[in-house]
Amino acid sequence: MAMHKDDQHQCCDHQHQFSATQSLDELDFERGVWSAALNGETHRVRKYLDNGGDPNAQDSAGYTALHYASRNGHTEIISILLQHQADPNSATRSGGVTPLHRAAYSGHFDIVKLLLDWRASPLLCDQDGKSSLHKGAERGYLDICKLLVAADTSSISLPDKRGKRPVDYVAESNASLRELLKDT
């Protein structure tokens, strides 16, 4: 008896778990400004702010639209939020992360510069004691670290909670960055 090719495929019963419902936090996120900032939807951010929305509104984890836009490189949205009094130094409830931490870690030079121009502090540290310079250094971003050092040279010697300075996170092979961050 010849077997049909479909008869040869033996597989377990696939059970995909798709939920038709979202949590209240997920719904709030989708409707709020955070999703628009995350996805680069400038028109939605403008509409939210034009309708009196709070540029410093936090999602359930304490992130603001500025955090999401900073992480994802949405410069225009960041400019709009800052012009509407978004706090460039807002820190998350869990983790103490600022938009400058996000931008420095993600390698967004223009956003780091913009946030610094709007008085974001390069000395603020997250729950691990890491500054934005620590974040940029651990990713090896020389140009971003130059900006952060120029904003406040004392950040070079700032230790995190493990006692590590920004230079301690730089690969040995990155001589230019190690030279910039050495304590003089």
C-alpha positions in Angstrom: 0.0 0.0 0.0 1.4 3.3 -1.1 1.6 6.0 1.6 0.5 9.5 0.8 3.2 12.1 1.8 0.8 13.6 4.3 0.5 10.2 6.0 4.2 10.2 6.6 4.2 13.3 8.7 3.8 12.4 12.3 4.0 15.2 14.7 2.8 16.1 18.1 -0.4 18.0 18.5 0.6 21.7 18.3 -1.1 23.7 20.9 -0.5 27.4 20.5 -1.5 29.6 23.3 -2.9 32.8 21.9 -4.7 35.1 24.2 -7.5 37.1 22.9 -7.3 39.4 25.9 -4.6 41.8 27.1 -3.8 42.8 30.6 -4.8 46.3 31.7 -1.2 47.3 31.7 -0.8 46.2 28.1 -3.9 48.0 27.1 -2.8 51.2 28.8 0.6 50.9 27.1 -1.0 50.5 23.7 -3.3 53.5 24.2 -0.8 55.6 25.9 2.1 57.7 24.6 4.6 55.0 25.4 3.7 52.8 22.5 3.8 55.7 20.1 7.2 56.8 21.4 8.6 53.3 21.1 7.4 52.9 17.5 8.4 56.3 16.3 4.8 57.4 15.7 5.4 61.2 15.8 1.8 62.1 14.9 0.4 60.0 17.9 2.8 61.7 20.3 1.9 65.1 19.0 -1.8 64.3 19.3 -1.4 63.0 22.8 0.5 66.2 23.9 -1.8 68.5 22.0 -4.8 67.0 23.9 -3.1 67.8 27.2 -1.3 64.5 27.8 1.4 64.4 30.4 4.9 64.2 28.8 6.2 62.7 32.0 3.5 60.0 32.4 5.0 56.7 33.5 3.9 53.2 32.4 3.5 50.4 35.0 7.3 50.0 35.2 8.0 53.7 35.5 9.3 54.3 32.0 8.3 57.5 30.2 7.8 58.2 26.5 11.3 59.8 26.6 12.8 56.5 27.8 11.3 54.6 24.9 12.1 57.2 22.3 15.7 57.4 23.6 16.2 53.7 23.5 14.9 53.4 20.0 16.5 56.5 18.4 13.5 58.7 17.7 15.1 62.1 17.8 12.1 64.0 16.5 9.9 62.6 19.2 12.5 63.4 21.9 12.6 67.0 20.7 8.8 67.2 20.8 8.6 65.7 24.3 11.4 68.0 25.7 9.6 71.0 24.2 6.6 70.0 26.2 8.6 69.8 29.4 9.4 66.1 29.5 12.0 65.6 32.3 15.3 64.5 30.8 16.4 63.2 34.2 13.3 61.0 34.9 14.4 57.7 36.5 12.4 54.5 36.4 11.0 53.2 39.7 12.6 49.9 39.2 16.2 50.3 38.2 16.6 54.1 38.3 17.3 54.2 34.6 17.2 57.6 32.8 16.6 58.4 29.1 20.4 59.3 29.0 21.3 55.8 30.2 19.1 54.4 27.4 20.5 56.6 24.7 24.1 56.0 25.7 23.7 52.2 26.0 21.9 52.1 22.6 24.6 54.1 20.8 22.4 57.1 19.8 24.9 59.9 19.6 22.5 62.6 18.4 20.1 61.7 21.2 22.8 61.8 23.9 23.8 65.3 22.6 20.2 66.5 22.6 19.5 65.2 26.1 22.7 66.8 27.4 21.6 70.1 25.7 18.4 69.9 27.6 20.3 69.4 30.9 20.2 65.7 31.3 22.7 64.9 34.1 25.5 62.6 33.1 26.1 61.9 36.9 22.8 60.2 37.6 23.3 56.5 38.3 21.0 53.5 38.0 20.4 50.9 40.8 23.7 49.3 40.0 25.5 52.7 40.4 26.2 53.0 36.7 26.2 56.3 35.1 25.5 56.9 31.4 29.3 56.9 30.9 29.4 53.4 32.3 26.7 52.4 29.8 28.5 54.0 26.8 31.9 52.6 27.9 30.7 49.0 28.3 29.4 49.2 24.7 32.6 50.8 23.4 31.0 54.0 22.0 34.0 56.4 21.8 32.0 59.4 20.4 29.2 59.1 23.0 31.8 58.8 25.8 33.5 62.0 24.5 30.2 63.8 24.8 29.5 62.5 28.3 33.1 63.3 29.5 32.8 66.8 28.0 29.6 67.4 29.9 31.2 66.5 33.3 34.8 65.2 33.6 34.1 63.9 37.1 32.1 61.1 35.6 35.4 59.4 34.6 36.2 58.5 38.2 32.7 57.7 39.3 32.6 54.1 40.6 29.5 51.9 40.4 28.3 49.7 43.2 30.9 47.1 42.4 33.6 49.7 42.6 34.2 49.7 38.8 34.8 53.0 37.0 33.7 53.4 33.4 37.2 52.5 32.1 36.9 49.1 33.8 34.2 48.2 31.4 36.2 48.9 28.2 37.8 46.1 26.3 41.7 46.1 26.4 41.7 46.4 22.6 39.8 49.7 22.6 42.9 51.9 23.3 41.3 55.2 22.2 38.4 54.8 24.7 40.7 53.5 27.5 42.9 56.6 27.0 39.8 58.9 27.1 38.6 57.4 30.3 41.8 57.0 32.3 41.8 58.8 35.5 44.3 61.7 35.4 
